[in-house]
Amino acid sequence: MPSSSPEGYRRDAYAAWRSSSYRSYAPAWFAMVFASQIEMVALGVYVYDRTGDPLALGWLGLAKALPVILLALLGGHLADRFDRKLLVIVTLAVITLTSLAMWAAVRGGQVGWVYVLLAAAAAAQALGTPARASLLPLIVPAGDFSNAVAWNSSIFQLGTMTGPLLGGLLMGASKDAATALAAVAVFRAASLLMMTFVKPRAQACATSFSESEGSVWEGMRFVLRHRMILGAISLDLLAVLLGGVTYLLPVYAEDILGVGPTGLGMLRSAEAAGAIAMAMLLTHLPPMRRAGRNMLLAVTGFGVATIVFGLSQNYALSLGMMFLIGAFDNISVVVRHTLVQMLTPDAMRGRVSAVNTVFIVLSNDLGGVESGVTARLFGPVGSVLLGGVGAILSVLAVMRFWPELGRVGPLHRITPLTKTPPEGKPTPAAAGTGVLAAEAVAVDRGAADS
């Protein structure tokens, strides 16, 4: 999908790594993701073994989602008002402590406490994630941000690939979720240590009550007023909420494919491997000239691969479809995250990141609840098939209501919006020009360009 380089732009595949702070941020980010993936494999196997109920897996998603929905906007307010690095460190410390408590609860056979502690960790994550997301633009130059997003996605997917492998191996070898959860606590402590070495540039923030009054909701207002941002995060919400298969993978591994915990780890890792492969292509090949169109095509491919996975009873084919799901999803992640962060002024990034976090959690974790409910009603295969069709329909809906999203051009030309349109007034993109503002986003103007 990437195409020839726009004139005058030189690609540096390793631009983000030239920042010393990014070289500290990256391993901290990896350790966060790695630990979370081990935790979800361990808890998925533990809860399903204890209950035998797919809906119980969906409740894990609810335990993670509800605190984020309730607290993420507050987290965004804090990220724009106070030091973002400090917020990340404090919330990481809390999450590390909940990991230790989770280890103790599982050793004691307390399934109920698993949900409580998972919710507590999610609450800390809700307060810290907007700060972490809005910290990244302060540790790399603005022109290198899309490169940093691609590398961040690669690191995320590397953790997503290797974490489930280790989690599955630990569960298969020890038959004990407590061993895997002890490893989770160790990696989260390592992440906390590495984050202390990050040295971001000074942030623009509200320093008085008058500047921040009403700002808890200002991020939502900003998103609703700017169609390009709203369309991008809505596409992700709809596609993943309806099309995600992650929470049903324990059922597929155990009951349909018969591959057990180790095979479950491989299925999750295959998705991550696909995303890493795509991320490497995005960092090394010239930038996409038609990023918006490519994002819509990628989500369509995501839906088709989900349908094939749902129908498959062959382990090799299922692994291949998980690989494609990860690859297609990564294109959407890079385009969406670059749009959201680079269109947003720095003083607003925490609050807008909080809104984006709510949308992500609604799609990922409430998607788990949706998967559990539809799996109980229609069986796991029916649930996945409905999800794949839903992802494709979400693309059609976005093309209908946000057609300008498909006209987004090269990502490296995006600069922050400087003005918020008046209440009830559309941005220029809404009028069909395909441009948010004169300084905002490069939209492809050549119909013949590919």
Secondary structure, 3 states (H helix, E strand, C coil): CCCCCCCCCCCCCCCHHHCHHHHHHHHHHHHHHHHHHHHHHHHHHHHHHHHCCHHHHHHHHHHHHHHHHHHHHHHHHHHHHCCHHHHHHHHHHHHHHHHHHHHHHHHCCCHHHHHHHHHHHHHHHHHHHHHHHHHHHHCCCHHHHHHHHHHHHHHHHHHHHHHHHHHHHHHHHHCCHHHHHHHHHHHHHHHHHHHCCCCCCCCCCCCCHHHHCCHHHHHHHHHHHCHHHHHHHHHHHHHHHHHCCHHHHHHHHHHHCCCHHHHHHHHHHHHHHHHHHHHHHHHHCCCCCCHHHHHHHHHHHHHHHHHHHHHCCCHHHHHHHHHHHHHHHHHHHHHHHHHHHHHCCHHHHHHHHHHHHHHHHHHHHHHHHHHHHHHHHHHHHHHHHHHHHHHHHHHHHHHHHCHHHHHECCHHHCCCCCCCCCCCCCCHHHHCCCCCCCCCCCECCCCCCC
